[in-house]
């Protein structure tokens, strides 16, 4: 009997984990135009969580709502989890502690409709470590991590942060073999997960040539690079012409990092590329996915995602949010009016139409939805497409932008078996509403 109970519990646990993994997560990323794109065809735009035992205040911050709200406000759709496992120094967490944090933050990201890049952030030439990654530690790390999150569709793997100090001429045949060894281990345990390889610290000529020495599935693999010490994007463009690529790390410009709390006077190796002050501007121009190191990294005043967004808005390269991340109440600008509801005796539902009219002087981004906030108990919306704060929502079909003065209609079917009455008031929201994320907290910030 005990054996049977254990088997049942194991099956239920496996089923629950599978449902949890797939209930809200984004679809797998894809390789398109030789970069990594989301299930909506947008670039990955990520901040970074630094998961290390010597920075407990960082982890406390990541566990709060603040960085997740800031991600939405600044149109970030991913977070790079930099896992410092395996340093020579003695203050790293044991592996099982890292796994518990990964479980937590991957689950939160899925609930927020965001992607996660798991970065084995081994630090070459730091704290006594040598100039090359430790393959044995990488095998230990990925043997635990790769199978654990293989079915998480919102997760990508970054084989190793800057595995060789520092760029193409520093690699030798053994370094390529080390990449192949870890890649094979990861791919065997996670057949469908996107894997980022090489992750060059400094972009240079010949990155694609090294990548070509690897035997990988390029439909699910990309070459990582960082944006340091170069004032030209020519080597990045050479790489993108030949292999899928992604920029997994860069710092803000020196003018922003030269302040107390970071390292005054240290420019972190950032150089304007073709006049682009912020590195993500270059990535947007080249259509390459990216992750910023000091984005989401700490709370204000060291939260540079706001500064980056201001630069992007002022120069016209600010990206639109992935639709499901940008849920905004636009009732004041585009109110919804009801035509009234008529009983359909065939289906025993009350059918009616709401008309949304854009009374503002600007376009309103879609998709648009009406949310019924005052339905009596027992009254349900039969054709609801989602809910917000527990209230039913219906998306307006086929409307992705509403011009000033324009209107759009949406039909509703409502079940009211006790004849409680149907209110003729609804709020209007833009964004994809499929479920309750952080709606109340998010709206409070607006």
N, C-alpha and C positions, 0 to 999 in steps of 0.2 A: 504493500500500500504506500509506504514512504517513497519507494522508487517511482511509483506512478505519479504521486503528488509532485515530486521533484521534476519529472518529465513535463507535466502539465505547466508547472510554474516556469520552467525554462522556455517552453513554447510560447506562453503568454508574454514573457519578458521579451523574447525575440520579436514577437508580433508587435508589441508596443513600441520597441525601439525602431522597427521598420516603419510603423505608422508615423512616429514622431519625426523620423528622418525625412519623410516624404510629404507630410501633411501641408507644410507651408513653404518649403524651400524653393529657391529658384531652380530653373532647369539648368542642365549642364552648360558650361561655356562652350563656345565653338571657335575654331580658327577661321577668320575671314579677313581678307585683304592683308594677310600676313601679320595679323595681331590677334589678340585674344578678345572676344566679344561676348556680351551677355546673351541671355535667351531672348532679349528684345533687340539685339543687334547694336547695342550701345557699347562704348568703351568701358572697361573696368576703370573706375576712379576710386582709389582707396586711400584711407588713412592707415596708421600703424599703431598696434598695441605692443608695448615692450614688456614681455612676460619674463621677469627675472626676480630672484629672491632678494636682491639688494634694493629693490624699488617697490616696497609694499604699498606705498601711497599711490603708485600708478595703477596697480591692480584694483585697489579700492575704487579709484575713479572709473575704471573700465566697467566695474560692476554696478555703477550708478546709471541713471537714465541719461545723464548729461552728454556723454560722447555719442550716444546713439541718436539723440535729438539733433546734436550738432551735425552729425553726418547727413541727416535728412535735410537740414536747413541749408547745407552747403553742397547738396546734390552728389554726395559720395554714395556709391553703391556697393562698396566692399571694404574689408579691413584686412590688413596683413598682420597676422599674429606672429611676431618675432620671438621664437622660442630659444632661449639661450642655453639649451642642454649641452653638457659635455665640455665646458670650459675647464682649463687647468685650475683656475681659481676655485676655491672651496665653497663659494656661496651660491652655487646653482641648486635648484630644487632637484629632488629625486624624480625619476621619470614618471612615476605614478602621480605625483603632484602636478606635473605639467599636463598629463592626460586629463586630470580632473578639470583644470582650467580650460583646456581645449573643448571638453564636453560642454562646459558652461557657455563659453563664448560662441561656439559654433551653433548651439541651440538658440542662443539669443539672436545671432545674425539671421538664422532661418526665420525666426518670428518677425524680424524687422525687414524681411525680404531682401537680404544682403548676402553677398558672397564673402568667402573667407579664403585667404591665401595662407596656408600653414608653411611658415618659413623656418627651416632648421638654421638658426642664426648662430652658427659656430663662428667664432671670431679669430681669424688668422692674424698673426702678429699682434696679439693683444693678451695682456695678463699672463705672459709666459707661453702662450701657444705659438707653434711654429708657423711658417709661411704657407702651409698646406693644410687642408681639412684632414681630420682624423677619420679615416674610412671605417674603422672598427666602431667608433662611436656613432657614426652615421648609420651603420648597419643595425646597431641596437635601437637607435631612435626610430628608424623607418620600419623595422620589423614590428614595432608596437603600433606606430601611427598609421602606416599605409593601410593595413586591413581594417583598422578600427573605424575609419571614416570613408571607406571605399564606396559605400552606398549613399553618402551625403552628396546630393547633386549640386549643392552650393559651395563645395569645397574644391580648392586647387592645392597642389603641393609644389613647394619650391625646394628643390633638392638640397641646396646649401647656399647660404649667404656668402658671396665672395669667397669661393672655395680655394682660390689661389691668389696670393698677393703678387701683382695687382692686376695685370692685364695680359693680352694675348702673348707677347714674347716670353712671359714667365711660365707658360704651360709647357709641359713635356708629355711624352707618350704615356707615362705612368699616370699623370693627372687625368688624361682622357680615359684611360682604363678605369680609374677610380670613379669617374662620372658614370661610365657604362655599368660598373658593378652595382652602384646604388640605384641607378635607373632600372636595371633589370629586377632588382629586389622590389622596388616600388611598383613597377608595372605588373609583376607577377601577382602582387597582393591587391592591386587596385587597377583592374584592366581598363576601366572607363574614365578614370580621373585624369584631368589635365595636369601635366608635370612640367615645371619650369626648370631648365637645366643651365649650367655654367654660371649664370649671374655674375658677369664681369663687373669688377669694381669700377674700372675706367674703360669707357668705350674706345676701341682702337681698330685699326685696319686688321682684317683677317678673322674677325669673330665668326663669320659664316664658314670659313675654311675649317676652323676647329669644330664647329657644330657638325659639319659634314662627315667628320670622322666617327661620329656616334651612330649607332644603329638603333633608331627610335622611330616611333609612329608619329610623323609630323602633323597628323590630323588631330592629335591630342597632346602635343608637346610644343613648347616654345623656348626660345633662347632669352634668358634674362640678362639685363644689363642695368648699370646705375649711371646717374647723370653727372659724375664728378670730373673735375679738372679739364674739361673741354669747352672751348668757346665756339665749336662748330658741330653741326649735326651730321656731317658728311659720313662718318663711320657708322652712325646709326642708320642712315638711309641706305648705305651699302648692305648692312645686315638685313634690313626689312625687304630689300629687293630680292633676297635669296631665301630667307627663312622667317617663320613666324617669330615675333619678338614682343617683349613687354619690359617696360622700365619699372623695376620693383623698388627703387629707392633713390631719392634725391632730397636735398635740404632746401629750406627757404634761402633767398638771397642774403648776402652778408649784412645788409642794412637791417634785416629783421633778427638775425641770430646774434648780432653783436650787442648783447645786453645782459644784465645780471640774470642769473638763473640758468644760463646755458654756458657759453664760454666766450666772454667778451674778447674781441679781437681775433677770434678764430672764424675764418670764412668757410670752413667745412668743405673747401674745394669746389664751391659752386662758381661757375662762370656764365655770363649771359651767352646764349647761343644765337647767333645771327641777330643780336639785339633783343632777344626775349629775356626779360629779367627773371621771370619765374620759369623753371624747367618744365612745368606742366603745360605752359603755353606752347613750347616747342612740340611736346607730345600731341597736343590737340591739333596743331598745324600738320603734323606728320601722320595723324590718325594712328596713334600707338597708345595702348592702355598703360596706366601708370599707378604708382603708389608713392605717396609722400611720407617721409619719415616723421616730420614734426606735425603732421595732420592727425588730429585726435589724440596725440601723444600725451599731452598734459592739459589741465584746465587753464583758463585765462590766468595770467597774460601770455602764456606760452602756447596758445592754441592758434596755430598759424593758418588753419583752414579758412578763417574769416578774412585774413589779409589776402590770401590767394584768390578768394572769391571776389573781393573788391577789385583786385587787379584785372581779373577776367571780365568783370562787368564793364569796367572803364575802357577796356580795349576790344570788347566785342567778341571774345572767345569763350564766354561763360556757357557751360553746357546745360541743357535742359535735364531735369531729373528723370530717372526712369519713372514711368508713369505711376507705378504702384507705390512709389516712395513719397509722392508729393501730393498729399491729400489736404486740400485747402477749402475752407468755407468761403464761398463766393456769393452767398445769399444777398448781401447788400448790393453787389454789382449786378447780379443776374437772378432776380427773384423768380419763383415758380408760382404760377396761378392754375387753379383747378377748373376744369369744365363741369365738374359735378359727376356723380356716379350713378349708373343705371344697373338694375338687377338683370343679370343674364340667367334666365331660369334653366337653360340647358346645363350650364356648369355650376349653377348656384353661386355665382360670384358677382360682385359689383365691379363694373368696368368703367373706367374713366381715363381722362388725359390730363397731364400737367404740361403747361407750356412755360419754358424758360426763356426769358428775354434779357439780352445784354443791354442794360441801361447805362453802362460806363462808356468812356471814350476810347477804350483799348480792347484789343483782342483778349479773350479768355481761353487759356489752354484747356483742352479736354484730356481724356474723356470727361463728360459731365454726368452727374448723378443727382437724383433727388433722394433725400432721406426723410422719412416720415417719423417725426419725433414724438407725436402725441396720439399714437394708436391706442384705443382702449384695450384692456385685457381680453384676450380671446380673439382679437381681430388680427389677421395675418395677411401679408402680401404674398400672393401665390407666385408671382413672377419676380420675386426679389433676386437680385444678382449678387448681393453681399450684405454686410451689416457694418455699422459704425457705432461704437459705444453701445452695442446691443440693439440698435434701431435699424429697421430694414431699409435697404438702399436698392434703387433700380437705376441701372446705367442707361443713358440716352444712346441708342444705337447709331453708329456711323458719324458721330460728331466729335472731331478731334481739335477743333478750334472754332470759337463762336465770335463773329465779327461784331463791332459796335452796332447796336440797333437791330441785330439779327435775333431770330427766335428758333427754338428747337422743341420738338414735342416728344413725350414719352408716354406710352400707354401702361396702365396699371390694372391688375386684376386682384381684387381684395375679397377674402373670405370673412364674412361677418355672420356666423350662424345664429348668434344670440341677438342680432339686430341692435348692436350697441351704438352704431353710428360711425360714420367715416369722416374724419376731419379733412378740411380742404386746404390745410397749410402744410408745406414741406420746405425744408432747407435745401440749398443747392451747393454741391461740392464738385471740385475738379480733382481728377486723379482716379486711379483704379481702386475701387473699394471692393475687396473680396472677403475681408475678415477684420476683426478688431486687432489692430497693432497697438501703438501707443497713442491712440487718438486723443484722449483727454489731455495727456501731458503735452502732446505735440501742439494741440490747438491753444493750450495755455501760453505757449511760447510765442504764438503768432499774435 
